[in-house]
């Protein structure tokens, strides 16, 4: 069901955005950050995303800062400001 959606807006505790973009681009986004975050065929993509962004797998990564610096975030800001 998760993969049937087009886009994902994922907020971390406190309402801070850690991902806002196409679900089809989620694995690429995770993989370019660190190859160990890639979604493998054995895992549920939704559970994996939550474990990485908000749980134990990605605890050492500042996902809020990474998203703010990403081209994905810049595209959203351009759309909102235009």
Secondary structure, 3 states (H helix, E strand, C coil): CHHHCCEEEEEECCCEEEEEEEHHHHHHHHHHHCHHHCCCCCCCHHHHHHHHHCCHHHCCCCHHHHHHHCHHHHHHHHHHHC
